[in-house]
């Protein structure tokens, strides 16, 4: 007898329908699984057989042929266990219930229990877009599925529960829908700008960077608060919308990094170690292409501490995603495009000993050592970092004083007002342009007109700092953000001057 069960395959962040066709006939005992299955799918035979037997049903001692259609898509993952088991039960007349339109997902334990699997969220979103509304998934994935409206999801604990539900022998409640706003109210960051004493220039740079979506470099001696400043960036970013949260959750779901909440409610803050490889940053893999750190930082912050310590190849791989806000990982088996719209925050010491340029410490490095150290960061990469800030130490009195530092909530309010101005400005420009940092040449000409006085100031900075054409463009974008924070419709000379002051760390000036 022939049976057909619906499941889904994951291609990057998109789900593709897979029809599990099972034929059970008389003949020599055999189990043939075709349709381009990976090793993890081929191994499912033993899990499925044990799960069926331990669920008080029998595994057919016949010729079993299973096809995973379409056959030209690689099938990978353990979530095919449940649809394979249901398909075999139907083909062997142990289950006669109607399963049309139901999507089955889940890994089986040997005793028939359903184990949670990665990638449920993107599969459900893709399936819903294709017209599927009924799902049976593991109980461990219930929270992940509870945020999608317009779906009927049953989160079950075992194969036996699944069969009983389909037969109508037992009633099971659907997954209760949850409100994203309720989750947001229960989450808080562990850092706050009020923890940072002094560093007014650096705090101002953080505000500008977040307001306009600009990249940021913090350079200074060890112990001056660079890492703490970086960790405060998510606290002044606007809260994620539900749509943004779904985008981030899809990436983390595929990567198997979701918490029990089932959704990412806080802005991501990724901090890969300086020994990270190019593949770990950008994504890749042989059988299955995985998202890298720059994609996991989507809608959040990618923090690279001790920037010169990363390999040159890894750093240069950031150049294209910083411009395009997406990254396409191409391998022999195909190409997958991941979103990569993040704020890059990097930190570094000014020299090997870390004390060059400090007002309080003495540098022991030679000019050659300093040049070699800074030269680890290429000019093209520095060009793409909009704000380059020198962070120096603070006096003891600043650390112990009674003066209250401005909290993140206050800065966040100003950032949200500036973001609101940009949303209104770019309302007709399409979804790809959300903040000033996303502007192309056409938008710069349209929204960043400079007066003759501003052009003269910009020309002086361009010539004095030996800047590139890209650096000039980024100064204009930063100046536009500074003007937005000041609620100024026009870019003024003082905005250009402040924006240009953040370019003093370009490689041409080392």
URQUI-V211683 format. One line per field, one symbol per residue. ss: DSSP state (2 for helix, 1 for strand, 0 for the rest). phi: phi as a letter, one per 30 degrees, with the letter a starting at -180 (. if undefined). psi: psi as a letter, one per 40 degrees, with the letter a starting at -180 (. if undefined). A space follows every 10 residues. Layout:
ss=???
phi=???
psi=???
This chain:
ss=0111111111 1001111111 1111100001 1111001022 2202222222 2220000000 0011111110 0000100002 2222222222 2000000000 0111001100 0011100002 2222222220 0001111122 2222200000 0111110122 2222222000 0000000002 2222200000 0022200002 2222222222 2200011111 0000022222 2022220000 0222222222 2222000000 0000000011 0000000222 2211000001 1022220000 1111002220 0222220222 2222011111 1001111110 0011111100 0000000000 0000002222 2222000022 2220001111 1000022222 0000000222 2222222222 2222200000 0000022200 2222222000 0222222222 2222200022 2222222222 2222200000 0022222222 2000002220
phi=.cbbbcbbcc cicccbebcc cbbcbdkdda bccbjidddd ddddeddddd ddddcibcce cbdcbbcccd dccdcbjcdd eddddddddd dcidbcddcd icccblccdd djdccdbdid eddddddddc jdbcbbbddd cdddcdccdi bccccccadd dddddddidb cbdddddccd dddddccbdd badddccihd dddddddded dcicdbbcbl ddicjddddd ddeedcdeed ddddddedde dddddicddd diadccedbc bddddddddd dcjlkcdbdc dcdddddeib bcccdheddd dedddddddd dddcibbccc bedkbbccda cbcdcbbadd aedjcdiddc bcdcddeddd ddddddcdde ddedcdbccc ccdcdddddc dddcdddddd dddddddddd ddeddceccj ddccbddddc ddddddcbdc dddddddddd deddchdddd dddddddddd dddddchcdc dceddddddd dccdceddcd
psi=ihihihaiih gbehhhhhhh hhhhiiahhi hhhiffiidd ddeddddddd dddeffiihh gahhhhhhii eehhhiieee dddddddddd defeheiheh ehhhhiihid eeihiiiied ddddddddde ehehihiide edddeeehif ihhhhieidd ddddddeedi hiiihhiihd ddddeehiie iideehhafd dddddddddd defiihhhhi iieeeddddd eeddeeiiii iddddddddd ddddefeiad deiheihigh giieehiddd ddiaicdhhi iadddeeheb hhhgigdeei idddddeedd dddeeihhhh ideahhhiif gihhhiiiie iddeeheiee ihheiidddd ddddeehidd dddehdhhhh hiiiidddde iehhihiddd dddddddddd dddddedeei edhdiddeha ddddddefhh iddddddddd ddddefiidd dddddddddd dddddefhdi hidddddddd eeeeeidee.
